[in-house]
Amino acid sequence: MSNPRAVALYSGGLDSTLAIRVMQEQGVTVEAVNIRTTFRCCKSPAAQLAAELGVRLTVLSVADEYVNLIRKPSYGYGKGMNPCVDCRIYMATMARKFMQEVGACVVITGEILGQRPMSQKRCDLAIIERQSGLSGRLLRPLCAKLLPPTIPERDGLVDRERLYAFHGRGRKPLVNLARQLGIRRIPPPSTGCSLTEITFAPRVRDLIECQPDAGRADFELLSVGRHFRFDRQTKIVVGRNEEENAWIELYFARENRDDMILVRPENFVGPVGLVRGLRVHEASRWAGAVLLQYTRQADPANAAVRVLQVNQPEQVFQVQPLAFDETVETL
Ligand code: SF4
């Protein structure tokens, strides 16, 4: 009989790394799925760690509809604007589809009962299992002994005795288990999800309130730059460093939309700005003036910016500095 197959929801963190190793210890063949959202750190170590574990890794991105969870989560937010229960349901649903595609019999995760107040209470784990369509097929190897047996356990494909009963937030027992199981590189404890950050929340709230129809690209923009509101429908995003300036330029080229303009310094060294919304033309001079606030290398009497818009000729015009209290950063 061939080995049972499992699909692991894999973030590259310690818990999901351990979940995979625990299953491998009892001969289960694991395929890992790493699901990317706009808000998770793109420097996740998942690829390297998956290679060390000897599992095939598939990276999937959430679809445009994912932003609906952030706008109106059925199960509420955590301490930031993180809709963790809805997000876990969404990811477990993606993993279920992947499980069916590759002919696996179970989805495994690194969730631990009581570890996270927002999404790992006993009732949350049950909701995630049921709402993702994985009833009986969502196995949490690190706390399985505290939960009802799953179908693969009942069928004898997975030995429940070799699963664990971890509970709560303690990391030390998990690090000890990792050492016992021969995991040499212990991943850091961060979730890497900016939605959990309290300082990021006002920016998300501002977008939801001012632009109820905001799409994925608008949410993507939240992770970059300084944000200012010209009015409720129009905002400017200003790069904070060279990397962000380059990102904004690429974003502008990629989106190719006529409700967006790019504002570049013409005769001084400074950041670029992206204006997005209903009144981009009215906001362009103001945007140029905002750029002036973030450079010391402009001659205020002479400073000019270049404005680019899809299907429109480029324009160059002079800008005047604003009074400091004329701009309010939304974060
Ligand atoms: S921390 Fe972020 S990625 Fe993780 S479950 Fe919560 S919302 Fe989703």
Boltz pocket constraint, residues with backbone or C-beta under 6 A from the ligand:
constraints:
  - pocket:
      binder: B
      contacts: [[A, 37], [A, 40], [A, 82], [A, 83], [A, 84], [A, 85], [A, 87], [A, 88], [A, 119], [A, 191], [A, 193], [A, 195], [A, 196]]
      max_distance: 6.0
